[in-house]
Amino acid sequence: MQSLLQTYKRYRTLRTHRISTLPLVILMPHSACNCRCVMCDIWKDNKNLKQLTEADISSLLISLKKLGTQKVLMSGGEALLNPNFFRFCELLQKENIGISLLSTGITLKQHARQLTKHVQDIIVSLDGDESVHNTIRNIPDAFQKLQAGVQAIKAIDPSFRITTRTVIHRLNYRAWPAIIATAKEMGADQVSFLPADISSHAFNREVLWSDQRQQEVLPSPEELEELHLITEQIIAQHQRDFENGFIAEQPDKLRKIHQYYSALYGQNPFPYKKCNAPWVSAVVEADGTVRPCFFHAAQGNIHTTDLEGILNKEESIRFRKELDMDNNETCVKCVCYLNLGPGTRIQ
């Protein structure tokens, strides 16, 4: 049960815009990725490797303990590419900080036993059935390795929680029903869906995508009606999966995927999002860069200032105080938002 003190500190953070507690931290232990996904540019910078060190994690722990961090999400790139990944987990576990892993799934099998020991749950990327997944990942045997990894972990611990997450876009929206079936066959505990980010500098985009590059991922105006029909088909045919939580999002949230793409064509406003990510979380990238979320500008670097100092410097407090999420262009177009109420317990 979450302590009253932690709840009070969350209320105080939201009221004063000064971080008193930081429930969630996203770490990127390794900058490179072992997939070449069509909707992401991270892999294009694999040659310029950056990675966090044990010294970085030890230093970070001073701030994490002070701010009462409850969970760390290991993201990337592919976090498992860092040779010290499980050492990082050991350091975090000693401080009773839970660990979730966001992974491509390529190397799950070879790390299966260590993962069940050091990680609470895993979120793996699933782009379609075997053919579609391999095409989008640009790795011939990506699906087979993902499936083998999930099955290896489940063989060790059938109760270990694995969620599949799918970015729905032009190349896989027709496979959406098959994705749900594939996740069940694979043994996943839950499926989750979101639209593709095509308009920000996130995911290693130093230069914003051109219109031509966006069209590779963005459903065309003519395809939007088909996307709408498929969405409604899923909602009608998977009522039990919504009720038992196998599909993480409720129907109205799935409909927002179509609304988001329609908004990019000016057909309707962008879907409303309630988010407080900059008040309850922070992102630490592989080179030490700290951001309030994946999409907003950097606020500092842990190699020059400790995490708490970065988050609570005058400029960072002002950023949170003045952030108008209903009108900020980055927030309005965001595809990956987070909202943790003061009393919400981090699993």
FIROGU-963960 format. One line per field, with one value per residue: x negated, y, z of N, C-alpha, C in turn; residue number from 0; residue in three letters. Coordinates in steps of 0.1 Angstrom, whole numbers, plus 2048, in hexadecimal, padded with zeros to 3 digits. Each point is the difference from the previous one (the first is absolute). Layout:
BEGIN
n_c1	(X|...)
n_c2	(Y|...)
n_c3	(Z|...)
ca_c1	(X|...)
ca_c2	(Y|...)
ca_c3	(Z|...)
c_c1	(X|...)
c_c2	(Y|...)
c_c3	(Z|...)
num	(NUM|...)
residu	(ala|...)
This chain:
BEGIN
n_c1	(7F8|804|7F5|805|7F3|800|80C|7FD|7F5|808|808|7F5|7FB|80C|800|7F4|801|7FD|7F7|80A|806|7F9|80D|7FF|7F6|7FE|7F9|7F6|7FE|806|7F9|7F9|805|806|808|807|808|80A|806|7F3|7F8|803|803|804|800|802|7FA|808|7FA|80B|7FB|80A|7F9|7F9|7F6|805|802|7F4|7FC|807|7FB|7F6|802|7FF|7F6|7FA|803|7FC|7F7|80C|7FF|7F7|803|7FB|7FB|802|7F9|7F7|807|804|7FE|804|7F3|802|809|7FC|7F4|805|805|7F5|7FA|809|7FF|7F3|805|805|7F9|80D|7FF|804|802|7FC|804|7F7|7FB|7F7|7FC|80D|800|7F5|809|808|7F7|7F6|808|803|7F3|7FD|809|808|7FF|804|7FD|805|7F9|80C|7FB|802|805|7FB|808|80B|7FF|7FC|80A|808|7FC|801|804|7FA|7FA|804|80A|7F8|7F7|809|805|7F4|7FE|80C|7FF|7F3|805|80A|7F7|7F8|808|80A|7FE|7F4|802|805|7FE|808|7F7|80B|7F7|80C|7FE|7FC|7F5|807|807|7FE|7F4|807|80B|7F7|7FE|80D|803|7F6|803|80D|7FD|7FA|80B|802|7FE|7FB|809|7F8|807|7F8|802|7FB|7F5|805|802|7F9|7F7|80A|7FB|7F7|80A|7F4|804|80A|809|7FC|808|7F7|7F7|808|801|7F4|803|803|80B|802|804|7FD|7F5|803|808|7F7|7F7|809|803|7F2|7FF|80B|7FB|7F4|806|806|7F5|7FA|80D|7FE|7F9|809|80A|7F8|7FE|803|809|7F4|803|808|80C|804|7F6|805|80B|7F8|7FD|80C|805|7F6|801|80D|7FC|7F7|80C|802|804|7F9|803|7F4|800|809|7F5|801|7F6|7F9|7FC|7FF|80B|801|7F9|7F6|7FA|7F8|7FA|7FB|800|80A|805|806|80C|80A|7FF|805|80A|7FF|7FC|7F3|7FF|7F8|7F5|802|7F8|808|80C|802|807|800|7F3|800|807|7F9|7F8|7FE|7F8|7FD|7FF|7FA|7F8|800|7FC|7F9|7FE|806|803|80A|7F5|7F7|7F9|7F6|807|804|7F4|7FF|7F9|7F8|80C|7FD|808|7F9|80C|802|80C|7FC|802|7F3|804)
n_c2	(7F4|809|806|804|7FE|7F5|7FD|804|7F9|7F6|801|800|7F5|7FB|803|7FC|7F5|7FE|7F7|7FB|7FA|7F6|7FC|806|7F8|805|7F5|806|7F4|7FF|807|7F5|7FB|7F4|80A|800|803|7FE|7FF|7FC|80A|7FA|7F6|80B|801|7F3|806|809|7F5|801|800|7FD|805|7F6|809|801|7F3|7FE|809|7FA|7F5|809|804|7F4|7FD|80B|7FD|7F5|7FF|7FC|806|7F8|807|7F4|80A|806|7FC|7F7|801|7F4|809|806|7FD|80C|7FC|7F4|806|807|7F5|7FA|80A|7FF|7F3|803|809|7F3|802|7FF|7F5|808|7F7|80A|7F6|7FF|7F9|806|805|7FF|7F7|806|809|7F6|7F8|808|801|7F3|801|809|7FB|80A|807|7FC|80B|7F8|803|801|7FF|7F3|7F8|7F3|800|806|7F9|7F6|803|803|7F5|7FC|7F6|7F7|7FE|80D|7FC|7F7|80A|809|7F8|7FD|80E|803|7F6|804|80C|7FD|7F9|80A|80A|7F7|804|7FF|80D|7FD|80D|7FF|808|805|805|805|7FD|806|7FB|802|80B|7FB|7FF|80A|7FA|7FF|80D|802|7F9|807|80B|7FC|7FD|80B|802|80B|808|808|807|809|80B|806|80C|802|803|80A|807|7F8|805|7FA|7F6|809|809|802|7FB|809|7F6|7FE|807|7FE|803|80B|801|7FC|808|80C|7FB|7FD|80C|7F9|7FE|80D|7FF|7FA|809|809|7FA|7FE|80C|803|7F9|805|80C|7FD|7FB|809|7FF|7F3|802|809|7F8|7F7|80B|7F6|808|806|804|809|7FC|809|7FA|7F4|806|804|7F3|7FD|804|7FA|7F5|801|803|7F7|7FC|805|7F3|801|805|802|7F3|802|805|7F8|809|7FA|7FB|80D|7FD|7F5|804|7FA|804|7F6|807|7F8|80D|7FD|803|80A|7FA|80A|7FC|7F6|80A|804|80C|7FD|7FC|7F7|7FD|7F3|802|80A|7FB|7FE|7F4|7FF|803|7F7|7F7|804|801|80D|7FD|7F5|807|80A|7F7|7F9|80B|802|7F3|804|7F4|809|808|7FA|804|7FE|805|809|7FF|7FF|7F5|805|802|806|7FA|804|7FC|809|7F9|802|7F3|801|7F8)
n_c3	(800|7F8|805|80B|805|7F9|805|80C|7FE|7FB|80A|809|7F9|7FF|80D|803|7F8|80D|7FB|808|7F6|7FC|7FF|7F4|7FD|7F4|800|7F8|804|7F4|7F8|7FE|7F4|803|7FD|7F4|80A|7F8|80D|800|804|80B|7F9|7FA|80E|7FC|7F5|804|805|808|80C|809|80B|807|7FD|7F4|800|805|7F7|7F6|806|802|7F3|7FB|808|7FE|7F3|807|7F6|7FA|7F4|7F9|7F5|7FD|7F9|7F4|7F6|801|80B|7FB|7F7|80B|7FF|806|7F7|802|7FE|7F6|7FC|803|7FB|7F6|7FF|802|7F8|7FD|7F5|7FC|7F7|7F5|7F6|7F8|7F8|7F7|80B|7F9|80B|800|7F6|7FC|804|7FC|805|7FB|7F5|801|802|7F6|7F8|803|7F5|7F5|7F9|7F7|7F6|7FB|7F4|802|7F7|7FE|7F5|805|80B|7F8|7F8|80A|806|7F3|807|7F8|80C|7FF|7F9|7F9|801|7FC|7F8|7FC|801|7FB|7F7|7FF|801|7F8|7FA|803|7FD|801|80C|7FA|803|7F5|7FD|7F6|7FA|7FA|7F8|800|7F3|7F6|804|80B|7FD|7F4|806|804|7FA|7F6|803|803|7F5|7FA|807|7FE|7F4|801|807|7F9|80A|7F7|7F9|7FA|7FD|7F7|7FC|7F4|807|7F9|80B|808|809|806|806|804|7FF|7FC|7F5|801|800|7F4|7F8|7F7|809|804|7F3|803|80B|7FC|805|7F3|7FC|7F5|807|804|7F6|7F9|804|7FE|7F5|7FE|804|7F9|7F7|804|801|7F5|7FB|808|802|7FF|7F6|7FD|802|7FB|7F8|7F8|7FC|801|7F3|804|7FB|809|807|7FC|802|80B|7FD|7FC|80B|805|7F8|803|80C|7FD|7FB|80C|801|80B|80C|805|802|809|807|80A|801|808|7F4|7FC|806|7F9|7F5|7FC|7F5|802|7F6|7F6|7FC|809|7F4|806|7FE|7FF|7F3|7F8|800|80D|800|7FF|80D|7FC|807|803|7F5|801|801|80D|7FF|80D|7FF|7F6|807|80A|7F5|800|7F6|807|80C|7F9|7FA|80C|806|7F5|801|7F4|805|802|801|808|7F5|808|80A|7F8|7FA|80D|7FE|809|806|80C|807|80B|805|809|7FF|7F3|802|800|7F6)
ca_c1	(808|7F8|801|807|7F6|7FD|80C|7FF|7F5|805|809|7F8|7F9|809|804|7F4|7F8|7F3|801|7FE|7FF|7FF|804|7FB|7F5|7FD|7F2|7FC|7F3|7F8|806|802|80B|7FE|80A|7FE|80E|803|806|7F6|7F3|7F6|7F6|7F8|7F5|7F9|7F1|7FC|805|800|806|7FE|7F6|804|7FE|80C|80B|7FD|802|80E|807|801|80D|80C|804|805|80D|809|803|805|7FE|7F8|803|7F4|805|7F4|7F7|803|7F9|7F9|7F3|7F6|7FB|802|80E|805|7FA|808|80C|7FC|7FF|80D|807|7FC|807|80E|806|804|7FA|807|7F7|806|7F6|803|802|7F6|7F7|807|7FD|7F3|7FF|80C|7FF|7FD|80B|80A|7FA|7FD|80A|80E|808|7FA|809|7F9|806|806|805|809|7FD|7F2|7FB|800|7F6|7F2|7FF|7FF|7F3|7F5|7F8|807|805|804|80C|7FC|7F8|809|809|7F8|7FD|80C|802|7F6|803|80C|7FC|7FA|80A|80C|807|7F8|809|7FB|809|7FB|804|800|803|809|7FD|804|7FB|806|80D|808|7FD|803|806|7F7|7F6|806|800|7F2|7FC|806|7F9|7F2|800|800|80A|808|7FC|802|7FF|7FF|7FC|7F2|7FC|7FA|7FF|7F7|7F2|7FD|7FB|7F4|802|7FA|808|80E|803|806|80D|7FE|7FD|80C|80A|7FC|806|80D|80B|805|80E|809|7FE|805|80D|7FD|7FB|80C|808|7F9|801|80D|801|7F9|808|80C|7FD|7F7|806|7FB|7F2|800|805|7F6|7F4|7F6|7FE|7FE|807|80F|804|7FE|7F2|7FD|806|7F8|7F6|806|802|7F3|7FC|809|7FC|7F4|805|809|80E|806|7F6|7F9|807|7FD|7F8|7FE|7F3|7F7|7F2|7F5|801|7FF|7F6|7F5|7F9|7F1|7FC|7F4|7F5|803|80A|80C|80B|80C|807|7F9|802|7FC|7F1|7F7|7FF|7F3|7F8|7FC|7F2|7FC|809|808|80E|809|7FC|805|80F|805|7FA|80A|805|808|80C|807|806|80C|80A|805|804|80E|801|80B|7FC|7F3|801|7FA|809|80D|7FD|7F9|806|7FC|802|801|808|800|806|7F8|802|7FE|7F5|7F8|7FF)
ca_c2	(80C|80C|807|80D|80A|800|807|80E|806|802|80C|80C|802|805|80D|809|7FE|7FB|7F2|7FB|7F1|7FC|7F2|7F8|805|7F9|7FF|7FA|7FB|7FE|809|7F8|7F7|7F4|800|80B|803|80A|80C|805|803|7FD|7F7|807|806|7F5|801|809|7F9|806|7F7|803|7F8|7FD|80C|808|7FA|802|80F|803|7FB|80A|808|7F7|7FD|80C|803|7F5|7F9|7F3|7F7|804|7F9|7FF|802|801|7F5|7F3|800|7F4|801|805|7F4|801|802|7F9|806|80B|7FA|7FC|80D|806|7F7|802|80C|7FD|807|7F7|802|7FB|800|802|7F9|7FA|7F2|7F8|7F8|7FC|7F2|7FE|806|7FD|7FD|80C|809|7FC|803|80E|80A|7FD|7FE|803|804|7FD|806|7F7|808|7F9|7F2|7FE|807|80E|804|7FF|80B|80C|800|7FF|7F5|7F5|7F7|807|7FA|7F3|802|805|7F5|7F7|806|800|7F3|7FC|806|7FA|7F2|801|805|802|80C|80C|809|806|808|804|80E|801|80D|7FE|809|7FD|7F3|7F5|802|7F5|7F4|803|7F4|7F5|803|7FC|7F1|7FB|802|7F5|7F4|801|7FF|80D|803|80C|807|80E|807|80E|805|803|80E|803|80F|805|7FD|7F4|7F4|803|808|80D|808|7FB|7F8|806|7FB|7F3|7F6|7FE|7F9|7F2|7FA|806|7FB|80B|803|7F5|7F4|803|7FA|7F1|7FF|802|7F4|7F6|804|7FD|7F1|7FB|804|7F7|7F2|7FD|806|7F9|804|80D|7FE|7F9|808|7FB|80C|809|80D|7FF|803|80E|803|7FA|809|80C|7FE|805|80F|806|801|809|80D|804|806|80B|7FC|801|803|7F4|7FA|805|7F8|805|7FB|807|7F9|808|801|7F3|7F8|806|7F8|801|7FA|7F9|809|807|80A|7FF|806|7FE|7F5|7FD|809|80E|803|7FC|80A|7FF|7F4|7FB|800|80D|804|7F4|800|809|80E|803|801|80B|80D|80A|7FF|7F4|803|809|7F8|7F9|80A|807|7F6|7FF|7F4|800|808|7FE|7F8|7F3|7F8|7FE|7F6|7F5|7F3|7F7|808|7F9|807|7F9|808|800|7F4|7F4|7F8|7FB|7F1)
ca_c3	(800|7FF|80C|7FF|7FD|7F2|7FA|803|7F8|7F2|800|801|7F4|7F7|804|800|7F4|805|801|80D|7FF|7F1|800|7F5|7F8|7F4|7FD|7F4|803|7F4|7F6|7F3|800|7F8|7F5|7F7|7FE|7F6|806|80A|7FB|80A|7FA|7F6|807|808|800|80B|80C|80D|80A|80E|807|80D|808|7FD|808|80E|803|7FF|80C|80A|7FE|7FF|80E|806|7FA|802|7F4|802|7F5|7F5|7F3|7F7|7F2|7F7|7FD|806|80D|802|7F9|80A|807|80E|803|80C|80C|803|807|80D|808|802|808|80E|805|7FF|7F5|7F7|7F3|7F5|7F4|7F2|7F8|7F3|801|7F8|809|80D|803|806|80D|806|80E|807|7FF|80A|80D|803|7FA|804|7F5|7F3|7F5|7F4|7F4|7F7|7F4|7F8|800|7FD|7F4|802|80A|7FB|7F6|807|808|7F7|805|7FA|80A|80C|806|806|80C|80A|804|808|80C|808|804|809|80D|805|804|80D|809|7F8|805|7FC|7F7|7F3|7F8|7F3|7FC|7F1|7F9|7F4|7F6|7F2|7FC|808|805|7FB|807|80E|806|800|80B|80C|800|801|80E|808|7FC|805|80E|807|80A|7FD|7F4|801|7F2|7FF|7F2|7FE|801|7F3|800|80A|7FF|808|7F9|7F9|7F4|801|7F6|7FF|7F4|7F5|7FD|7F9|80B|808|7F8|801|80C|802|7F7|7F7|802|7FB|808|80D|802|803|80E|808|7FF|807|80E|805|7FF|80C|80C|800|801|80B|80C|80C|802|807|80E|808|800|7F6|7F8|80A|7FE|7FE|7F2|7FC|7FE|7F3|7F5|7FF|7F6|7F4|802|7FF|7F2|7F9|804|7F8|7F4|803|7FF|80E|80A|806|80C|80D|808|80D|803|80A|800|805|80F|807|7FA|7F8|7F7|800|7F4|801|802|80C|7FE|808|7FA|808|7FA|7F4|7F5|803|7FF|80B|80B|806|7FE|80D|801|805|80B|804|7FB|808|7FD|7F3|800|808|7FD|7FD|7F2|7FF|807|7F8|7F5|804|804|7F5|7F6|7FD|7F8|7F7|7F5|7FD|7F4|803|808|7F8|7F6|807|7FF|80B|80C|80D|80B|80D|80B|80C|808|7F7|804|7F6|801)
c_c1	(7F7|801|807|7F6|7FD|80C|7FF|7F5|804|80A|7F8|7F9|80A|804|7F5|7F8|7F1|801|7FC|7FF|801|803|7F9|7F4|7FE|7F1|7FE|7F1|7F7|806|803|80C|7FC|80B|7FE|80F|803|805|7F7|7F3|7F5|7F4|7F7|7F3|7F8|7F1|7FC|805|7FE|806|7FD|7F7|805|7FE|80C|80C|7FE|803|80F|808|802|80D|80C|805|806|80E|80A|805|804|7FD|7F7|804|7F3|805|7F3|804|805|7F7|7F7|7F2|7F5|7FA|802|80F|804|7F9|808|80D|7FD|7FF|80E|808|7FC|807|80F|807|803|7FB|809|7F6|809|7F6|805|803|7F6|7F7|806|7FC|7F3|7FF|80C|7FF|7FD|80B|80B|7FB|800|80B|80E|809|7F9|80B|7F8|807|805|807|80A|7FF|7F2|7FB|800|7F6|7F2|7FE|7FE|7F3|7F4|7F6|806|806|804|80B|7FD|7F9|809|809|7F8|7FC|80B|803|7F6|802|80C|7FD|7FA|80A|80D|807|7F9|808|7F9|80B|7FB|806|7FE|802|808|7FD|803|7FC|806|80E|80A|7FE|804|807|7F6|7F5|805|800|7F2|7FB|805|7F9|7F2|800|7FF|80C|809|7FA|803|7FD|7FF|7FD|7F2|7FD|7F8|7FC|7F6|7F2|7FC|7FB|7F5|802|7FA|807|80E|802|806|80E|7FF|7FD|80C|80A|7FD|807|80F|80A|805|80F|80A|800|806|80E|7FF|7FB|80B|808|7FA|800|80D|802|7F9|808|80C|7FD|7F8|805|7FA|7F1|7FF|804|7F6|7F3|7F5|7FD|7FF|808|80F|803|7FE|7F2|7FB|805|7F7|7F4|804|801|7F2|7FB|809|7FC|7F4|804|809|80E|807|7F5|7F8|807|7FB|7F8|7FE|7F2|7F9|7F2|7F5|800|7FE|7F5|7F5|7F9|7F1|7FB|7F2|7F4|801|809|80C|80B|80C|809|7F8|7FF|7FB|7F1|7F9|7FF|7F2|7FA|7FB|7F1|7FB|809|808|80E|809|7FD|805|80F|805|7F8|80B|806|80A|80E|809|807|80D|80B|807|805|80F|802|80B|7FD|7F2|7FF|7FA|80A|80D|7FE|7FA|808|7FE|800|802|808|800|806|7F7|801|7FE|7F3|7F8|7FE|7F1)
c_c2	(80D|808|80E|80B|801|807|80F|807|802|80C|80D|803|807|80F|80B|7FF|7FD|7F2|7FC|7F1|7FD|7F1|7F8|807|7F7|801|7FA|7FB|800|807|7F8|7F7|7F5|7FD|80C|805|80C|80D|806|802|7FD|7F8|807|806|7F6|802|80A|7FC|808|7F6|805|7F6|7FD|80C|809|7FC|803|80E|803|7FB|80A|808|7F7|7FD|80D|804|7F5|7F9|7F1|7F6|807|7F8|801|801|801|807|7F3|7FF|7F4|800|806|7F4|800|801|7F9|805|80D|7FC|7FD|80D|806|7F7|801|80C|7FE|808|7F6|803|7FA|802|802|7FB|7FC|7F2|7F7|7F7|7FB|7F2|7FE|806|7FC|7FE|80C|80A|7FD|803|80E|80A|7FB|7FC|805|805|7FE|807|7F5|807|7F9|7F1|7FF|808|80F|805|800|80B|80E|802|800|7F6|7F3|7F6|806|7FA|7F3|802|806|7F5|7F6|805|800|7F2|7FB|806|7FA|7F2|801|805|804|80D|80D|808|805|806|802|80E|802|80F|7FD|80B|7FB|7F1|7F5|801|7F5|7F3|801|7F4|7F4|802|7FB|7F1|7FB|802|7F5|7F3|800|7FF|80D|801|80C|806|80F|806|80F|804|803|80F|803|80F|806|7FD|7F3|7F4|803|807|80E|809|7FA|7F9|809|7FB|7F2|7F5|7FD|7F7|7F1|7F9|805|7FA|80C|803|7F6|7F4|802|7FA|7F1|7FE|802|7F3|7F5|802|7FC|7F1|7FA|802|7F7|7F2|7FC|806|7F9|804|80E|7FE|7F9|806|7FA|80B|80C|80D|7FD|805|80F|804|7FA|809|80C|7FE|805|810|807|802|809|80E|805|805|80B|7FD|801|804|7F4|7FC|807|7F6|806|7FA|808|7FA|809|802|7F3|7F7|808|7F6|802|7F8|7FA|808|809|80C|7FE|808|7FE|7F5|7FD|80B|80E|802|7FC|80B|7FF|7F2|7FB|800|80E|804|7F4|802|80A|80F|804|803|80C|80D|80A|7FE|7F4|802|809|7F9|7F9|80A|806|7F7|800|7F5|800|808|7FE|7F6|7F2|7F8|7FD|7F4|7F3|7F3|7F7|807|7F8|809|7F8|80A|7FF|7F3|7F3|7F8|7FB|7F1|7FC)
c_c3	(800|80D|7FF|7FD|7F1|7F8|802|7F8|7F1|7FF|800|7F3|7F5|803|7FF|7F4|803|802|80E|800|7F1|7FF|7F5|7F9|7F4|7FD|7F3|801|7F4|7F4|7F3|801|7F6|7F6|7F8|7FB|7F7|806|80B|7FA|80A|7FA|7F7|806|808|801|80B|80D|80C|80A|80E|806|80E|809|7FE|809|80F|804|7FF|80C|80B|7FF|800|80F|807|7FB|801|7F3|803|7F4|7F6|7F4|7F8|7F2|7F7|7F3|806|80D|803|7F9|809|808|80F|804|80D|80D|804|807|80E|809|803|80A|80F|807|7FF|7F5|7F5|7F2|7F6|7F4|7F4|7F6|7F2|800|7F9|809|80D|803|807|80D|809|80F|808|801|80B|80E|803|7FB|804|7F4|7F3|7F6|7F3|7F4|7F7|7F5|7F7|801|7FB|7F4|802|80A|7FB|7F6|807|808|7F7|805|7FC|80A|80D|807|807|80D|80B|806|809|80D|80A|806|80A|80E|806|805|80E|80A|7F8|805|7FD|7F6|7F4|7F8|7F2|7FD|7F1|7FC|7F4|7F6|7F2|7FD|807|805|7FB|808|80F|806|802|80B|80D|801|802|80E|809|7FD|806|80F|808|809|7FD|7F3|801|7F3|801|7F2|7FF|801|7F3|7FF|80A|7FD|808|7F7|7F7|7F3|802|7F6|7FF|7F3|7F5|7FD|7FA|80B|808|7F9|800|80B|802|7F6|7F8|803|7FC|809|80E|802|803|80E|80A|801|808|80F|806|800|80C|80C|801|803|80C|80D|80D|802|806|80F|809|800|7F7|7F6|80B|800|800|7F2|7FC|7FE|7F3|7F5|7FE|7F6|7F2|801|7FF|7F2|7F8|804|7F8|7F2|802|800|80D|809|804|80D|80D|808|80E|805|80B|801|806|810|807|7FA|7FA|7F8|801|7F4|802|801|80C|7FF|807|7F9|80A|7FB|7F3|7F6|802|800|80C|80A|807|7FE|80D|802|805|80C|805|7FB|807|7FD|7F2|800|808|7FF|7FC|7F3|7FF|807|7F8|7F4|804|804|7F4|7F5|7FF|7F7|7F6|7F3|7FB|7F4|802|807|7F8|7F7|806|7FE|80C|80D|80C|80A|80C|80A|80D|808|7F8|805|7F3|802|7FF)
num	(0|1|2|3|4|5|6|7|8|9|10|11|12|13|14|15|16|17|18|19|20|21|22|23|24|25|26|27|28|29|30|31|32|33|34|35|36|37|38|39|40|41|42|43|44|45|46|47|48|49|50|51|52|53|54|55|56|57|58|59|60|61|62|63|64|65|66|67|68|69|70|71|72|73|74|75|76|77|78|79|80|81|82|83|84|85|86|87|88|89|90|91|92|93|94|95|96|97|98|99|100|101|102|103|104|105|106|107|108|109|110|111|112|113|114|115|116|117|118|119|120|121|122|123|124|125|126|127|128|129|130|131|132|133|134|135|136|137|138|139|140|141|142|143|144|145|146|147|148|149|150|151|152|153|154|155|156|157|158|159|160|161|162|163|164|165|166|167|168|169|170|171|172|173|174|175|176|177|178|179|180|181|182|183|184|185|186|187|188|189|190|191|192|193|194|195|196|197|198|199|200|201|202|203|204|205|206|207|208|209|210|211|212|213|214|215|216|217|218|219|220|221|222|223|224|225|226|227|228|229|230|231|232|233|234|235|236|237|238|239|240|241|242|243|244|245|246|247|248|249|250|251|252|253|254|255|256|257|258|259|260|261|262|263|264|265|266|267|268|269|270|271|272|273|274|275|276|277|278|279|280|281|282|283|284|285|286|287|288|289|290|291|292|293|294|295|296|297|298|299|300|301|302|303|304|305|306|307|308|309|310|311|312|313|314|315|316|317|318|319|320|321|322|323|324|325|326|327|328|329|330|331|332|333|334|335|336|337|338|339|340|341|342|343|344|345|346)
residu	(met|gln|ser|leu|leu|gln|thr|tyr|lys|arg|tyr|arg|thr|leu|arg|thr|his|arg|ile|ser|thr|leu|pro|leu|val|ile|leu|met|pro|his|ser|ala|cys|asn|cys|arg|cys|val|met|cys|asp|ile|trp|lys|asp|asn|lys|asn|leu|lys|gln|leu|thr|glu|ala|asp|ile|ser|ser|leu|leu|ile|ser|leu|lys|lys|leu|gly|thr|gln|lys|val|leu|met|ser|gly|gly|glu|ala|leu|leu|asn|pro|asn|phe|phe|arg|phe|cys|glu|leu|leu|gln|lys|glu|asn|ile|gly|ile|ser|leu|leu|ser|thr|gly|ile|thr|leu|lys|gln|his|ala|arg|gln|leu|thr|lys|his|val|gln|asp|ile|ile|val|ser|leu|asp|gly|asp|glu|ser|val|his|asn|thr|ile|arg|asn|ile|pro|asp|ala|phe|gln|lys|leu|gln|ala|gly|val|gln|ala|ile|lys|ala|ile|asp|pro|ser|phe|arg|ile|thr|thr|arg|thr|val|ile|his|arg|leu|asn|tyr|arg|ala|trp|pro|ala|ile|ile|ala|thr|ala|lys|glu|met|gly|ala|asp|gln|val|ser|phe|leu|pro|ala|asp|ile|ser|ser|his|ala|phe|asn|arg|glu|val|leu|trp|ser|asp|gln|arg|gln|gln|glu|val|leu|pro|ser|pro|glu|glu|leu|glu|glu|leu|his|leu|ile|thr|glu|gln|ile|ile|ala|gln|his|gln|arg|asp|phe|glu|asn|gly|phe|ile|ala|glu|gln|pro|asp|lys|leu|arg|lys|ile|his|gln|tyr|tyr|ser|ala|leu|tyr|gly|gln|asn|pro|phe|pro|tyr|lys|lys|cys|asn|ala|pro|trp|val|ser|ala|val|val|glu|ala|asp|gly|thr|val|arg|pro|cys|phe|phe|his|ala|ala|gln|gly|asn|ile|his|thr|thr|asp|leu|glu|gly|ile|leu|asn|lys|glu|glu|ser|ile|arg|phe|arg|lys|glu|leu|asp|met|asp|asn|asn|glu|thr|cys|val|lys|cys|val|cys|tyr|leu|asn|leu|gly|pro|gly|thr|arg|ile|gln)
